[in-house]
Amino acid sequence: MTVTAHDRNILRDLARLKAEIGNLPVQKETSDLWRKLNRLEPTRPLVWINEIPWHELNAGGELDCLCEDKALKDVEYSLRAELYQWNHFRCDMVVEPVIYNMIVGGPSSSYADYGIREQVNRSDDGQDVGYIPVIKSEADADKIRTPEVWYDREATERNRLFLCEIFDGVLEVRTRGIVTQWHSPWDQMIHWYGIEQLYADMYDRPHLVHRLLRNFMGALNEVVSRQEAMGMLDVGNGNWRVGSGGLGITDELPASNPDGHRISTREQWGCATAQIFSEVSPAMHEEFALQYERPLMERFGLTYYGCCEPLHKKIDLLRTVGNLRKISMSPWINLDEAADKMAADYVFSFKPNPAHLAMGAFDAGMVRSYLEGAAKKTRRNRVEFILKDITTVCNQPRRIDEWARIAMDVARNA
């Protein structure tokens, strides 16, 4: 691929800005705060924002891509988005003076072939309105297979050399393998099963549900084992999201691999979640989710549990996961109960309500009161405030800026 001088200059100018920001002393200071939080030491709440409606934020043209090459526009947009977040709602983000070259390999979660074909239910106007259950017998459950795991080292190296050509002398280019794992088995299996049928079968045909779980979790474990054997894994202590929470910067996992050994899952963060079990009892959560997720999670050095499901009633259950470090706390929890049960034993990964940014008018007073209340109730916990699932800001980009300003003010005064 040939890079024109026009495109190269655009990317190098953006990279210089990233390098300048990435070398500021505050990056180490913020990284140290994440390290402190992740080893469960007292610190103020840390704040981070992701899952952002970027399509609504470009009122001032800061996200306009000027590269002519389509592929390079993706590189450019990534740089512009990172710089935009730093300039507008950085909170406790960390910027590194590095460009990562991601390995070329799979399967990706979106295209993994587990041997079962999904059937989509469509409305009269052609819209997808759900999935048609295809798991009706143990024979259906036995169709599950391990998807192909592949790693294209030559393509990975070509990409690295290409990025070096662009950024040489401005930013370090570093190849990065898989650094953390996200496993949400029921998010996939429910496409095959259907929620209503699953809930009925947990009572009426539990043997079928267990058969499906054993087969699918076996496939997920095998994928991880093959990735490890093929050298696709990388050290897990770094400036990236863990689970549905904040940054996984920690001194309890290696930060580098100086001897070039094959990285194992023990040197990474893992994650699991069973979001559709939000209204399922702790006993059934253990039987039909956690007993199968636990062995997979415990392959990792540290792990994170949960996403959007309220877990305040299941803390005692989650204590059975030996390497659990962070627990997701959705906006729908009983905050008092969750704070009491979590104590300082885990990182309380609190998810403030993103609907506050989608109201007819942004109510700064309400946001402040809400966050101050959460900070007060979690004062004896180890807390991260992770604003996510932001569907819309009603085309008013400054709402996120204002939310971030309020959140950081609350966090610094907690």
C-alpha positions as CSV (number, residue, x, y, z in Angstrom):
1,M,0.0,0.0,0.0
2,T,1.4,3.4,-1.0
3,V,0.9,6.4,1.3
4,T,0.7,9.8,-0.3
5,A,2.5,12.7,1.2
6,H,-0.8,14.4,1.9
7,D,-2.1,11.5,4.0
8,R,1.2,10.9,5.7
9,N,1.5,14.5,6.8
10,I,-2.0,14.4,8.3
11,L,-1.3,11.3,10.3
12,R,2.1,12.4,11.5
13,D,0.7,15.8,12.7
14,L,-2.0,14.0,14.7
15,A,0.6,11.6,16.0
16,R,2.8,14.5,17.2
17,L,-0.1,15.7,19.2
18,K,-0.7,12.2,20.7
19,A,3.0,11.9,21.5
20,E,3.1,15.3,23.2
21,I,0.1,14.4,25.4
22,G,1.3,10.9,26.0
23,N,4.5,12.1,27.4
24,L,2.9,14.5,29.9
25,P,3.7,13.7,33.6
26,V,0.0,13.4,34.3
27,Q,-0.2,10.1,32.3
28,K,2.0,8.4,34.9
29,E,0.1,10.0,37.8
30,T,-3.2,8.7,36.4
31,S,-1.7,5.3,35.7
32,D,-0.6,5.1,39.3
33,L,-4.1,5.9,40.4
34,W,-5.5,3.0,38.4
35,R,-2.8,0.7,39.8
36,K,-3.7,1.7,43.3
37,L,-7.4,1.1,42.7
38,N,-6.9,-2.2,41.0
39,R,-4.8,-3.5,44.0
40,L,-7.7,-2.4,46.2
41,E,-5.9,0.4,48.0
42,P,-7.9,3.5,49.1
43,T,-8.2,6.2,46.4
44,R,-10.8,8.6,45.2
45,P,-13.3,7.3,42.6
46,L,-11.8,7.0,39.2
47,V,-13.9,8.1,36.2
48,W,-13.9,7.0,32.6
49,I,-16.3,7.3,29.7
50,N,-16.8,4.9,26.8
51,E,-19.4,3.6,24.4
52,I,-19.9,7.1,23.1
53,P,-22.3,8.3,20.3
54,W,-19.4,9.7,18.2
55,H,-21.8,10.5,15.3
56,E,-23.3,13.2,17.4
57,L,-20.1,14.9,18.6
58,N,-18.7,16.5,15.5
59,A,-20.4,19.8,15.6
60,G,-17.1,21.7,15.4
61,G,-15.5,19.5,12.8
62,E,-12.8,18.1,15.1
63,L,-13.6,14.5,13.9
64,D,-13.5,15.3,10.2
65,C,-11.2,12.9,8.4
66,L,-9.0,14.5,5.8
67,C,-7.0,11.5,4.5
68,E,-7.8,10.4,1.0
69,D,-7.2,6.7,1.4
70,K,-10.2,4.9,2.9
71,A,-8.1,2.5,5.0
72,L,-6.0,5.4,6.4
73,K,-9.2,7.2,7.4
74,D,-9.7,4.5,10.0
75,V,-6.3,5.2,11.5
76,E,-6.9,8.9,11.3
77,Y,-10.3,8.6,13.0
78,S,-8.9,6.6,15.9
79,L,-6.3,9.3,16.5
80,R,-8.9,12.1,16.2
81,A,-11.3,10.4,18.6
82,E,-8.6,9.9,21.2
83,L,-7.5,13.5,21.0
84,Y,-11.2,14.7,21.1
85,Q,-11.8,12.7,24.3
86,W,-8.7,14.1,25.8
87,N,-9.7,17.6,25.0
88,H,-13.3,17.3,26.0
89,F,-14.0,14.6,28.6
90,R,-10.7,13.0,29.5
91,C,-11.6,12.2,33.2
92,D,-9.1,9.5,34.2
93,M,-8.2,8.3,30.7
94,V,-4.5,7.6,29.9
95,V,-2.9,8.5,26.6
96,E,0.2,6.6,25.6
97,P,2.9,7.7,23.1
98,V,2.4,4.5,21.2
99,I,0.5,3.3,18.1
100,Y,-0.6,-0.3,18.5
101,N,-0.5,-2.7,15.6
102,M,-3.1,-5.3,16.4
103,I,-2.4,-8.9,15.3
104,V,-4.4,-10.3,12.4
105,G,-6.3,-13.3,13.6
106,G,-9.5,-14.8,14.7
107,P,-12.2,-15.9,15.3
108,S,-13.8,-12.6,16.1
109,S,-16.8,-12.8,18.4
110,S,-19.0,-11.5,15.5
111,Y,-18.1,-14.2,13.0
112,A,-17.2,-17.2,15.0
113,D,-18.8,-20.3,13.6
114,Y,-20.0,-22.6,16.4
115,G,-21.8,-24.9,14.1
116,I,-25.3,-23.6,14.8
117,R,-27.1,-21.4,12.3
118,E,-29.1,-18.5,13.8
119,Q,-32.6,-17.9,12.4
120,V,-33.7,-14.3,12.5
121,N,-37.3,-13.3,12.8
122,R,-38.2,-10.4,10.6
123,S,-41.2,-8.1,10.6
124,D,-43.4,-7.5,7.5
125,D,-41.2,-4.5,6.6
126,G,-38.0,-6.5,6.8
127,Q,-36.7,-5.4,10.2
128,D,-35.0,-7.9,12.5
129,V,-37.2,-8.3,15.5
130,G,-35.5,-11.2,17.3
131,Y,-34.3,-14.8,16.9
132,I,-36.2,-18.0,16.3
133,P,-35.2,-20.7,18.8
134,V,-33.2,-23.5,17.1
135,I,-32.2,-25.5,20.3
136,K,-35.0,-28.0,20.8
137,S,-33.2,-31.2,21.6
138,E,-29.9,-32.6,22.8
139,A,-29.0,-33.4,19.2
140,D,-29.3,-29.6,18.5
141,A,-27.0,-28.9,21.4
142,D,-24.5,-31.4,20.1
143,K,-24.1,-29.5,16.9
144,I,-21.8,-27.1,18.7
145,R,-18.2,-27.2,17.5
146,T,-15.0,-25.2,18.2
147,P,-14.6,-22.4,15.6
148,E,-11.4,-22.1,13.6
149,V,-8.6,-20.2,15.4
150,W,-6.2,-18.5,13.0
151,Y,-3.2,-16.2,13.2
152,D,-1.7,-14.5,10.1
153,R,1.8,-13.5,11.2
154,E,2.8,-12.3,7.8
155,A,-0.1,-9.9,7.5
156,T,0.6,-8.7,11.1
157,E,4.2,-7.9,10.2
158,R,3.2,-6.2,7.0
159,N,0.9,-4.0,8.9
160,R,3.6,-3.2,11.4
161,L,6.1,-2.2,8.7
162,F,3.4,0.0,7.1
163,L,2.6,1.8,10.3
164,C,6.4,2.3,10.9
165,E,6.7,3.9,7.5
166,I,4.0,6.4,8.5
167,F,5.0,7.1,12.1
168,D,8.7,6.6,12.2
169,G,10.4,9.2,14.4
170,V,7.1,10.4,15.9
171,L,5.4,7.5,17.7
172,E,6.6,4.0,18.6
173,V,4.7,1.3,16.7
174,R,4.1,-1.8,19.0
175,T,2.5,-5.0,17.9
176,R,-0.1,-6.2,20.3
177,G,-1.8,-9.5,20.7
178,I,-5.0,-10.4,22.6
179,V,-4.5,-8.6,25.9
180,T,-7.8,-9.4,27.7
181,Q,-10.8,-11.7,27.2
182,W,-14.5,-11.1,27.3
183,H,-16.7,-14.1,27.6
184,S,-20.5,-13.7,27.7
185,P,-21.7,-17.2,26.7
186,W,-25.4,-16.5,27.3
187,D,-25.3,-13.4,25.1
188,Q,-24.6,-15.8,22.2
189,M,-26.6,-18.8,23.3
190,I,-29.8,-16.9,23.8
191,H,-29.8,-16.2,20.0
192,W,-30.1,-20.0,19.6
193,Y,-32.4,-20.6,22.5
194,G,-34.8,-17.8,23.1
195,I,-35.3,-16.2,26.5
196,E,-38.8,-17.6,27.2
197,Q,-37.9,-21.1,26.1
198,L,-34.7,-21.0,28.2
199,Y,-36.5,-19.9,31.3
200,A,-39.1,-22.7,30.9
201,D,-36.4,-25.3,30.2
202,M,-34.4,-24.5,33.2
203,Y,-37.4,-25.9,35.1
204,D,-38.8,-28.5,32.6
205,R,-35.7,-29.7,30.8
206,P,-32.6,-28.7,32.8
207,H,-30.6,-31.6,31.2
208,L,-30.9,-29.9,27.8
209,V,-29.7,-26.5,29.2
210,H,-26.8,-28.2,30.9
211,R,-25.9,-30.1,27.7
212,L,-25.8,-26.8,25.7
213,L,-23.7,-25.2,28.4
214,R,-21.2,-28.0,28.6
215,N,-20.8,-28.1,24.8
216,F,-20.5,-24.3,24.4
217,M,-18.2,-23.7,27.3
218,G,-16.0,-26.5,26.1
219,A,-15.7,-24.7,22.7
220,L,-14.9,-21.4,24.4
221,N,-12.2,-23.0,26.6
222,E,-10.8,-24.7,23.5
223,V,-10.6,-21.4,21.6
224,V,-8.6,-19.8,24.5
225,S,-6.3,-22.8,24.6
226,R,-5.6,-22.7,20.9
227,Q,-5.0,-18.9,21.0
228,E,-2.5,-19.5,23.8
229,A,-0.8,-22.4,22.0
230,M,-0.5,-20.3,18.8
231,G,1.2,-17.4,20.6
232,M,-1.7,-15.0,20.1
233,L,-1.9,-13.7,23.7
234,D,-0.1,-10.7,25.1
235,V,0.6,-9.4,28.6
236,G,-2.6,-8.1,30.1
237,N,-1.4,-5.2,32.3
238,G,-2.0,-2.1,30.2
239,N,-4.0,0.9,29.1
240,W,-7.1,-0.9,27.9
241,R,-10.6,-1.6,29.1
242,V,-11.3,-4.7,31.3
243,G,-14.7,-6.3,31.0
244,S,-17.4,-3.6,31.0
245,G,-15.4,-1.4,33.4
246,G,-12.3,0.8,33.5
247,L,-8.6,0.4,32.8
248,G,-6.8,-2.8,33.8
249,I,-3.5,-1.1,34.7
250,T,-2.1,-3.2,37.5
251,D,1.2,-4.3,39.0
252,E,-0.2,-7.8,39.7
253,L,0.2,-8.8,36.0
254,P,3.3,-8.4,33.8
255,A,3.6,-5.1,31.8
256,S,6.0,-6.5,29.3
257,N,7.5,-9.7,28.0
258,P,11.3,-9.1,27.8
259,D,12.3,-12.7,27.3
260,G,9.7,-13.3,24.5
261,H,8.1,-16.3,26.2
262,R,4.6,-17.5,25.2
263,I,2.1,-15.6,27.2
264,S,-0.5,-17.6,29.1
265,T,-3.9,-16.6,30.4
266,R,-2.4,-16.3,33.9
267,E,-0.8,-13.1,32.7
268,Q,-4.1,-11.5,31.6
269,W,-7.4,-10.2,32.8
270,G,-10.5,-12.3,32.0
271,C,-14.2,-11.5,32.2
272,A,-17.6,-13.2,32.1
273,T,-21.2,-12.1,32.3
274,A,-24.7,-13.5,32.2
275,Q,-26.8,-10.5,31.5
276,I,-30.1,-12.3,30.8
277,F,-29.9,-13.8,34.4
278,S,-30.7,-10.4,36.0
279,E,-34.0,-11.8,37.4
280,V,-32.8,-15.3,38.0
281,S,-32.2,-16.4,41.6
282,P,-28.6,-16.8,42.9
283,A,-29.1,-20.6,43.1
284,M,-30.2,-20.8,39.5
285,H,-27.5,-18.4,38.4
286,E,-24.9,-20.7,40.0
287,E,-26.5,-23.8,38.3
288,F,-27.0,-22.5,34.8
289,A,-24.2,-19.9,34.5
290,L,-21.5,-19.4,37.1
291,Q,-20.5,-23.1,37.7
292,Y,-19.6,-23.2,34.0
293,E,-18.1,-19.7,33.8
294,R,-15.9,-20.1,37.0
295,P,-13.4,-22.6,35.5
296,L,-12.9,-20.3,32.5
297,M,-12.5,-17.2,34.5
298,E,-10.1,-18.9,36.9
299,R,-7.7,-19.6,34.0
300,F,-6.8,-15.9,34.1
301,G,-4.6,-13.9,36.5
302,L,-7.4,-11.5,37.4
303,T,-11.0,-11.3,36.3
304,Y,-14.1,-9.1,36.1
305,Y,-17.7,-10.1,36.3
306,G,-20.9,-8.6,35.0
307,C,-22.2,-5.9,32.7
308,C,-25.7,-4.4,32.7
309,E,-27.3,-7.0,35.1
310,P,-27.9,-5.9,38.7
311,L,-25.6,-8.1,40.9
312,H,-26.2,-6.7,44.4
313,K,-28.1,-9.9,45.4
314,K,-25.3,-12.1,44.1
315,I,-22.1,-10.8,45.8
316,D,-21.9,-13.8,48.1
317,L,-22.2,-16.1,45.1
318,L,-19.4,-14.2,43.2
319,R,-17.1,-14.6,46.2
320,T,-16.7,-18.2,45.1
321,V,-14.6,-17.0,42.1
322,G,-11.1,-17.2,43.4
323,N,-9.4,-14.5,41.2
324,L,-12.3,-12.0,41.0
325,R,-11.1,-8.4,41.3
326,K,-13.9,-6.2,39.8
327,I,-17.7,-6.5,39.8
328,S,-20.0,-4.5,37.6
329,M,-22.6,-2.5,39.3
330,S,-25.3,-1.4,36.9
331,P,-27.6,1.7,37.4
332,W,-30.3,-0.7,38.5
333,I,-28.8,-2.0,41.7
334,N,-29.7,-1.2,45.3
335,L,-26.7,0.9,45.9
336,D,-26.7,0.7,49.7
337,E,-27.0,-3.1,49.7
338,A,-24.3,-3.4,47.0
339,A,-21.9,-1.1,48.9
340,D,-22.4,-3.0,52.1
341,K,-21.8,-6.4,50.6
342,M,-18.8,-5.4,48.5
343,A,-17.0,-3.6,51.2
344,A,-13.4,-3.0,50.1
345,D,-12.9,-6.6,48.8
346,Y,-13.4,-5.8,45.1
347,V,-13.4,-2.9,42.8
348,F,-17.0,-1.5,42.7
349,S,-17.4,-0.9,39.0
350,F,-20.3,1.5,39.2
351,K,-22.2,2.4,36.0
352,P,-24.0,5.8,36.4
353,N,-27.3,6.2,34.5
354,P,-26.6,7.2,30.9
355,A,-30.2,8.3,30.5
356,H,-29.2,11.6,32.2
357,L,-27.5,12.6,29.0
358,A,-30.6,11.8,26.9
359,M,-33.3,13.9,28.6
360,G,-35.1,16.8,27.0
361,A,-32.8,19.2,28.8
362,F,-29.5,18.4,30.5
363,D,-30.0,18.8,34.3
364,A,-26.6,19.5,35.8
365,G,-28.0,19.8,39.3
366,M,-29.6,16.4,39.1
367,V,-26.4,14.8,37.7
368,R,-24.4,16.3,40.5
369,S,-26.8,15.2,43.2
370,Y,-26.9,11.7,41.8
371,L,-23.2,11.3,41.6
372,E,-22.6,12.9,45.0
373,G,-25.1,10.4,46.4
374,A,-23.3,7.5,44.8
375,A,-19.9,8.7,46.0
376,K,-21.2,9.1,49.5
377,K,-22.7,5.6,49.7
378,T,-19.6,4.0,48.2
379,R,-17.1,5.9,50.3
380,R,-15.7,2.8,52.0
381,N,-15.5,0.9,48.7
382,R,-12.9,0.9,46.0
383,V,-14.8,2.6,43.2
384,E,-14.7,3.4,39.5
385,F,-17.4,5.4,37.8
386,I,-17.8,4.1,34.2
387,L,-20.2,6.1,32.1
388,K,-21.2,3.8,29.2
389,D,-24.1,2.8,26.9
390,I,-24.5,6.5,25.9
391,T,-27.1,6.1,23.1
392,T,-27.6,9.8,22.5
393,V,-26.7,13.2,23.8
394,C,-29.6,14.7,21.7
395,N,-27.0,16.2,19.3
396,Q,-25.6,18.4,22.1
397,P,-22.0,17.3,22.4
398,R,-21.3,19.6,25.4
399,R,-23.5,17.4,27.6
400,I,-20.7,14.8,27.9
401,D,-18.2,17.5,28.6
402,E,-20.4,18.9,31.4
403,W,-21.1,15.4,32.8
404,A,-17.3,14.8,32.9
405,R,-16.6,18.1,34.6
406,I,-19.2,17.4,37.3
407,A,-18.1,13.8,37.8
408,M,-14.4,14.7,38.2
409,D,-15.4,17.5,40.7
410,V,-17.4,15.0,42.7
411,A,-14.7,12.4,42.5
412,R,-12.0,14.8,43.7
413,N,-14.1,15.9,46.6
414,A,-15.3,12.5,47.6
